[in-house]
Amino acid sequence: ETGVTQTPRHLVMGMTNKKSLKCEQHLGHNAMYWYKQSAKKPLELMFVYSLEERVENNSVPSRFSPECPNSSHLFLHLHTLQPEDSALYLCASSQGLAGRSSQETQYFGPGTRLLVL
Amino acid sequence: DQQVKQNSPSLSVQEGRISILNCDYTNSMFDYFLWYKKYPAEGPTFLISISSIKDKNEDGRFTVFLNKSAKHLSLHIVPSQPGDSAVYFCAAIPTSGSRLTFGEGTQLTVNP
């Protein structure tokens, strides 16, 4: 248990559906992240939020829409996805963005396994 | 262009022996490196890190070595235990930023 929870753990959706992934951190961190991990590929950073403001958006298609209503919650809204979007979506949080100390290490949730049919 | 590479998708080791996981990088601007461990159905968890001003960092059974000239780092686990069986990810952070760049991961299996 890392203090970062994600729901749902598994999701199957059609290409015309709209769904949302939820992430909640109980660590008092001020930065949150969405990553995508496709089969046999490295984790890819999608979005970064610091103090509820988006600070990074790595050329992610607009069918993925993040939302950070407060420092403890992060959502990823999904609509009109493609089968190639099937992947494990991981949320992470950290205290600060620098990442160069144990205090700033990213803590990951268990992920949502998404299948787009 | 993948800047962090783990060329061995899998490694199998006998319990009690040494496990050596390797990672290579191409971006000379990386100055901080981390190893994460991931069990099935769980997210990655931080294991150990090293700054580019060092060439070795040790934490219990885990030691990370950094060879800057070769742009290579390795994680040594001694002695290996069955509970160490997991996927190990190498990650790097550049001097000018904070973004983690991950390798593909290596599946370590420690056989009893």
Interface residues (C-beta under 8 A of the other chain):
Chain A: T2 V4 Q6 R9 K40 K41 P42 L43 L45 V48 E56 L90 A92 L97 A98 G99 R100 S102 T105 Q106 Y107 F108 G109 P110 G111
Chain B: Q2 V4 P9 Y32 L34 Y36 A41 E42 G43 P44 T45 F46 S49 S51 F89 I93 S98 R99 L100 T101 F102 G103 E104 G105
